[in-house]
Amino acid sequence: MSAESGDKELKPSGEPFELFREWFAEAKAREPNDPDAMALATADPSGLPDVRMVLLKHADHEGFVFYTNLESAKGDELAVNPQASLCFHWKSLRRQVRVRGPVSRVSEAEADAYFATRAKDSQIGAWASRQSRAMEGRFALEMEVARYAAKYALTHVPRPPHWSGFRVQPLQIEFWRDRPFRLHERIRYLRSTLDGPWTTEHLFP
């Protein structure tokens, strides 16, 4: 039985972002491991799905933002098919949020501003790693790290041209909450266009 079995039934509001903010704040307070972690699903040119964990860096009415190497597998896939799905799973809260929609690049200013907040070692790592591509061994990565660490030892690290962010712009957001006897609670928000009104529906578990 869920620890939340006494909770009141979820009541949909006019839009989903307030509920997401509420749940995300609770996750940051109570989820012990990476409350900002989310599964990102994309598809390659053949349509074969691909999924991995990334970190949410910003969320608002415009969408859900993460950052990556643009030449990585996910960067390549999103360049061809700019659509994605996200899944947040907060195990300690027994909650899940799923997001689906088109994907766009963040602005250069947004990417620069976020990159500037990263630890210098992480900034150097963004230059050193040819993400998703084969390497001969760990030593090859360590050599690249050493090369860029020396290059930027006495100066700030600029954002690499191959490193930026993506914004998943939701057309669907589904909230799932564990309930007793596997009769889980699901509410889905939908809209047909990014500037259209939201509709809601309760789903069978």
Summary of the structure (lengths in Angstrom):
residues: 205
radius of gyration: 19.4
end to end distance: 15.2
largest distance: 60.2
contacts: 545
relative contact order: 0.19
helix: 30%
strand: 32%
